[in-house]
Each structure stands twice: as C-alpha cells, then as structure tokens.
Amino acid sequence: MKKYYKEINTKKFHFIFDNSPIEFIEAINLYDIDTFDYYLTLKMKNVSGEKIKGVKIKLHLFIDNTVVPYKKLEYTYDVKVDADAIFGEKDYIPIPQTFYKSFDIILDEVSFENGVTKSYNISSRKKGDMIDDQTNDIVTACELVEESESLKENFPAIVMPAFGERAWICSCSHKNSSDAEVCERCSREKAWLMTVYDKEHLRRLSKDEGNGTLTMSKRAEKARFIEKRDFKPLDEKKELVIENEIKKVEKRERYKDKMRIQALPRIVLYFVGGFLIYFLVLLLTGQI
C-alpha cells in the first residue's frame, strides 16, 4: 500500500562544510497522513569524488534554545552513491511526535566503495552567510551586482558565495562540487563569483557609489531596482498550517499523557468491578 506524506516545513543549509565528503542540502519535516507518524528526510550530495556505500548520521532534537538535546537518534543510509549524486530524499527517518524547535544533524561516518570508513563528527548547526545579514555597504554593493545580472529574476542572489576544498556554494544558494566551473543551477561562473563577491571588492564598489564615481546610468538602475523591489510578506497561510500541525501534535501528546496517567486507576477499577460482579453472581446462585 502506497504511503502519502504531507510536508510541514523545510530547512535549507546555506553553507558548506570544511573537508566533508557529504554536503547537506535541505531537511524536510513531514508526516504520514494516515497514521500521523512523523518523519525527517535529508537531501544530501556526494562531493567526495568517490563512490559511497554507506552514511551514518546522528540526529539531536531540541525543544528550546539549550545546548542539551532532549532526544538523540542515529540513522544509517545503506546506499550506493556515485560522485556528485544527490541522495537521501527517499529515506524517512522516524522522529518522536513531540515537536521540536530545532535540530542538529551530525555526519558521523562515511563508508566508501573501496572499503574505507572514515569518522567525521561534523555538525549542521553552522549558520549560512546570508546577504541580508551583511553590513549596509556590503548589502548595497550586492544589490548593484545583482542588478547587473540577467538571471536575477529566476535565481536571485541570497547568500554570500563560499568556496571549500570539496564544494562551493553559489550566490543562488546551490551547492556545487569543487571541480564545477559554473553553477549547476543558475550557470553563474565560479571564477566571476570569487572576484565580484570578494568583500574588499564589494566595499570599494559601495564606497565608489557613495563618492559618486559610479556612472549615472548605474545609479539610475539601482534606484529603479530599489523602487520596484518586491518585499515578499511572510507566507501566512503556510505559517498557519505549521502552527496548526504543531498544536495537533501537542494535543495528541497531552491526550497520551492523560491516558497513561489514568491507565492504572482504570485497571484497578475494572478489576474491582469484575470481582463485584463475580461475587454478586455467586450470591444469586446460592454458592455463598
């Protein structure tokens, strides 16, 4: 029987790991619409340059902002993954129904096809270097850079490009293998990104604009860009769905706790009731 799942929310990993054979792309929370069992799926990419046959991760769940998880899980992917291949999307990791506020995925071990297994202990709690989080001069310069690009409508720049030994992340947030010269998603050139998004270059660009050394046409382009920019409001409908799902989970948890608390008194009550009925039958039949 085919199972159907409903997505609750998605977390994207807007950063790259240092010296990791695996890159996390996104994690999706969902539930089985028939059983209401909750799962997590993790989308990953093999950037090791070798074939992988197994990946072991640890999943730590947090209900608040503390550093101590309330639940620790382990999961092993028994897979055959070619270099640069995406995997993990069809593996549903069971998670407790008590909804958590945050999680940490730890890359524990990777087994390669050549028989070598390596330990890593790489955590996903790293924060992406988002453009909107930069200083005003960097954000301004990034806006000017993006305005000059023809692909900004379909693939807007949202993250500062980063370059590691095994992978690099484009300004559109897509992760690419280190040997890719252009982004697999938006076709931005790696060499161009390394030059243009260098922070010293961006600061000079912003300073030149402030000093009036940019051409009038470029300043006009930026003015039009800022004026027409569509600041997307929060998706209130999706936020409401997530909130309702969390409330449903909490309601079920409260009901389960209530049933567990009431279980023993009910068992005692059933036993006493059964004994009284048995005693009454014996009394009516004259056996007592």
C-alpha positions as CSV (number, residue, x, y, z in Angstrom):
1,M,0.0,0.0,0.0
2,K,1.4,3.3,-1.1
3,K,2.0,5.9,1.7
4,Y,1.3,9.6,1.4
5,Y,3.1,12.3,3.3
6,K,2.4,15.9,4.0
7,E,5.3,18.4,4.3
8,I,5.3,20.6,7.4
9,N,8.5,22.7,6.9
10,T,11.8,22.7,5.1
11,K,15.2,23.8,6.4
12,K,17.9,24.6,3.8
13,F,21.6,24.5,4.6
14,H,23.1,27.8,3.1
15,F,26.7,26.9,3.8
16,I,29.4,24.4,3.0
17,F,31.3,22.1,5.4
18,D,35.1,22.1,5.6
19,N,36.7,18.9,4.2
20,S,33.4,17.0,4.3
21,P,32.6,14.2,1.7
22,I,28.9,15.0,2.2
23,E,27.1,18.3,1.8
24,F,23.6,18.7,3.4
25,I,21.2,20.5,1.0
26,E,17.9,20.5,2.9
27,A,15.9,18.7,5.6
28,I,12.1,18.3,5.3
29,N,9.7,17.6,8.2
30,L,6.6,15.6,7.1
31,Y,4.0,13.2,8.5
32,D,2.1,10.2,7.2
33,I,-1.5,11.4,6.5
34,D,-2.9,8.0,7.5
35,T,-1.0,7.2,10.7
36,F,0.2,10.7,11.7
37,D,3.7,9.3,12.2
38,Y,6.4,12.0,11.9
39,Y,9.5,11.7,9.8
40,L,12.5,13.7,8.6
41,T,14.1,13.4,5.2
42,L,17.5,14.7,4.5
43,K,18.7,15.6,1.0
44,M,22.5,15.3,0.6
45,K,25.1,15.4,-2.1
46,N,28.2,13.3,-2.5
47,V,31.1,15.7,-3.1
48,S,33.9,13.3,-2.2
49,G,34.8,12.4,-5.8
50,E,34.4,8.7,-4.9
51,K,31.6,6.2,-4.7
52,I,29.9,6.0,-1.3
53,K,28.1,2.9,0.0
54,G,27.1,4.0,3.5
55,V,26.5,7.1,5.6
56,K,25.8,7.2,9.3
57,I,24.3,10.3,10.9
58,K,23.2,11.4,14.4
59,L,20.1,13.5,14.9
60,H,19.8,15.7,18.0
61,L,16.4,17.2,18.8
62,F,16.0,20.4,20.9
63,I,12.7,21.7,22.4
64,D,14.3,25.1,23.4
65,N,17.4,27.1,23.0
66,T,19.6,25.0,25.3
67,V,22.6,23.0,24.0
68,V,21.4,19.8,25.6
69,P,19.1,17.7,23.2
70,Y,16.1,16.1,24.7
71,K,16.4,13.2,22.2
72,K,19.3,11.6,20.4
73,L,18.7,9.4,17.3
74,E,21.0,7.5,14.9
75,Y,20.3,6.6,11.3
76,T,22.4,4.7,8.7
77,Y,22.0,5.1,5.0
78,D,22.7,1.8,3.1
79,V,23.3,3.3,-0.3
80,K,25.3,3.2,-3.5
81,V,26.0,6.8,-4.4
82,D,28.1,8.0,-7.4
83,A,30.3,11.1,-7.2
84,D,28.3,14.3,-7.4
85,A,25.0,12.4,-6.9
86,I,22.1,13.5,-4.8
87,F,20.7,11.0,-2.2
88,G,18.7,10.6,1.0
89,E,15.4,12.0,-0.2
90,K,13.6,8.6,-0.1
91,D,14.8,7.7,3.4
92,Y,12.2,8.6,6.0
93,I,13.8,8.9,9.5
94,P,11.1,8.3,12.2
95,I,11.1,11.0,14.8
96,P,9.1,11.4,18.1
97,Q,5.7,13.1,17.9
98,T,6.7,15.7,20.4
99,F,7.5,18.5,18.1
100,Y,11.0,20.1,18.5
101,K,12.0,23.7,17.9
102,S,15.4,22.9,16.3
103,F,17.7,20.0,15.5
104,D,21.3,19.2,14.7
105,I,22.4,16.7,12.1
106,I,25.8,15.3,12.7
107,L,27.8,13.5,10.0
108,D,29.3,10.6,11.9
109,E,30.7,8.1,9.5
110,V,31.1,7.6,5.7
111,S,31.9,4.3,4.1
112,F,33.4,4.3,0.6
113,E,33.2,1.6,-2.0
114,N,36.9,0.9,-1.7
115,G,36.3,-0.4,1.8
116,V,37.5,2.6,3.7
117,T,35.3,4.0,6.5
118,K,36.1,7.4,8.0
119,S,34.7,9.2,11.0
120,Y,33.9,13.0,10.8
121,N,31.7,14.4,13.6
122,I,30.6,17.4,11.5
123,S,27.6,19.4,12.9
124,S,25.0,21.1,10.8
125,R,24.4,23.9,13.3
126,K,26.5,26.3,11.3
127,K,24.8,29.4,10.1
128,G,24.8,30.4,6.5
129,D,26.4,33.7,5.4
130,M,23.2,35.4,4.1
131,I,23.5,38.6,2.1
132,D,20.7,40.3,4.1
133,D,22.7,39.8,7.3
134,Q,25.8,41.7,6.0
135,T,26.6,45.3,6.8
136,N,24.8,48.1,4.8
137,D,27.7,48.7,2.5
138,I,28.0,45.1,1.5
139,V,24.3,44.7,1.0
140,T,24.3,47.8,-1.2
141,A,27.1,46.5,-3.3
142,C,25.5,43.1,-3.7
143,E,22.3,44.8,-4.9
144,L,24.3,46.6,-7.6
145,V,26.0,43.4,-8.6
146,E,22.7,41.5,-8.8
147,E,21.0,44.3,-10.7
148,S,23.6,43.9,-13.5
149,E,22.7,40.2,-13.9
150,S,20.1,39.0,-16.4
151,L,19.2,35.9,-14.3
152,K,18.3,37.7,-11.1
153,E,14.5,37.1,-11.6
154,N,14.7,33.3,-11.6
155,F,17.8,32.9,-9.4
156,P,18.2,35.8,-7.0
157,A,21.4,36.2,-5.0
158,I,20.6,35.3,-1.4
159,V,23.8,34.0,0.1
160,M,27.5,35.1,0.1
161,P,29.4,32.6,-2.1
162,A,31.7,30.3,-0.2
163,F,34.5,28.1,-1.5
164,G,35.8,25.0,0.1
165,E,38.1,22.1,-0.7
166,R,35.4,19.7,-1.9
167,A,32.5,22.1,-2.7
168,W,31.4,25.7,-3.2
169,I,28.1,27.5,-2.8
170,C,26.8,29.9,-5.4
171,S,25.1,33.2,-4.6
172,C,21.8,31.5,-5.5
173,S,22.5,29.0,-2.6
174,H,23.1,26.0,-4.8
175,K,26.0,23.7,-3.7
176,N,28.4,22.6,-6.4
177,S,31.3,20.2,-6.5
178,S,34.7,21.8,-6.3
179,D,35.6,21.0,-9.9
180,A,32.4,22.6,-11.3
181,E,33.4,25.8,-13.1
182,V,29.8,27.1,-13.4
183,C,26.8,26.7,-11.0
184,E,24.7,23.7,-11.9
185,R,21.6,25.6,-11.1
186,C,21.9,29.1,-12.3
187,S,25.1,29.0,-14.5
188,R,27.0,31.8,-12.6
189,E,30.7,31.3,-13.2
190,K,32.8,30.3,-10.2
191,A,35.7,32.5,-11.1
192,W,33.4,35.5,-11.5
193,L,31.8,34.9,-8.1
194,M,35.1,34.6,-6.4
195,T,36.2,38.0,-7.8
196,V,32.9,40.0,-7.7
197,Y,31.8,38.8,-4.2
198,D,35.2,39.4,-2.6
199,K,34.3,41.6,0.4
200,E,37.1,44.1,-0.3
201,H,35.8,44.5,-3.8
202,L,32.3,44.9,-2.6
203,R,33.4,47.6,-0.1
204,R,35.2,49.5,-2.9
205,L,32.1,49.3,-5.0
206,S,29.9,50.6,-2.3
207,K,32.4,53.4,-1.5
208,D,32.7,54.4,-5.2
209,E,28.9,54.7,-5.3
210,G,28.9,56.8,-2.2
211,N,31.6,59.1,-3.7
212,G,29.6,59.5,-6.9
213,T,32.1,57.7,-9.1
214,L,29.6,55.3,-10.5
215,T,28.0,56.2,-13.8
216,M,24.7,58.0,-13.7
217,S,23.1,55.1,-15.6
218,K,24.2,52.6,-12.9
219,R,22.8,54.8,-10.1
220,A,19.6,55.1,-12.0
221,E,19.4,51.4,-12.4
222,K,19.9,50.9,-8.7
223,A,17.2,53.5,-7.9
224,R,14.7,51.7,-10.2
225,F,15.7,48.4,-8.7
226,I,15.1,49.5,-5.1
227,E,11.8,51.2,-6.1
228,K,10.4,48.1,-7.8
229,R,11.8,45.5,-5.4
230,D,9.0,43.3,-4.1
231,F,9.4,42.6,-0.5
232,K,7.6,39.3,-0.1
233,P,5.5,39.1,3.0
234,L,5.6,36.0,5.2
235,D,3.5,33.2,3.8
236,E,0.8,33.5,6.5
237,K,-1.1,30.5,5.1
238,K,1.9,28.2,5.4
239,E,2.8,29.6,8.8
240,L,-0.8,28.9,9.9
241,V,-0.6,25.3,8.6
242,I,2.6,24.7,10.5
243,E,1.2,26.2,13.7
244,N,-1.9,24.1,13.4
245,E,0.2,20.9,12.9
246,I,2.2,21.7,16.0
247,K,-1.0,22.2,18.0
248,K,-2.3,18.9,16.8
249,V,0.9,17.1,17.9
250,E,0.8,18.8,21.3
251,K,-2.9,17.9,21.7
252,R,-2.2,14.3,20.9
253,E,0.8,14.3,23.3
254,R,-1.4,15.7,26.1
255,Y,-4.0,13.1,25.4
256,K,-1.5,10.3,25.6
257,D,-0.1,11.6,28.9
258,K,-3.6,11.8,30.2
259,M,-4.3,8.2,29.2
260,R,-1.1,7.0,30.7
261,I,-1.9,8.7,34.0
262,Q,-5.4,7.3,34.0
263,A,-4.4,3.8,32.9
264,L,-3.6,2.3,36.4
265,P,-6.8,3.6,38.1
266,R,-8.9,2.2,35.3
267,I,-7.2,-1.2,35.5
268,V,-7.9,-1.2,39.3
269,L,-11.5,-0.1,38.7
270,Y,-12.1,-2.8,36.1
271,F,-10.6,-5.4,38.4
272,V,-12.8,-4.3,41.4
273,G,-15.9,-4.2,39.1
274,G,-15.2,-7.7,37.8
275,F,-14.7,-9.0,41.3
276,L,-18.0,-7.5,42.5
277,I,-19.9,-8.9,39.5
278,Y,-18.4,-12.3,40.2
279,F,-19.3,-12.0,43.9
280,L,-22.9,-11.0,43.0
281,V,-23.3,-14.0,40.7
282,L,-22.2,-16.4,43.4
283,L,-24.6,-14.7,45.8
284,L,-27.6,-15.0,43.5
285,T,-26.8,-18.7,42.7
286,G,-26.6,-19.6,46.3
287,Q,-23.0,-20.6,46.1
288,I,-22.2,-18.3,49.0
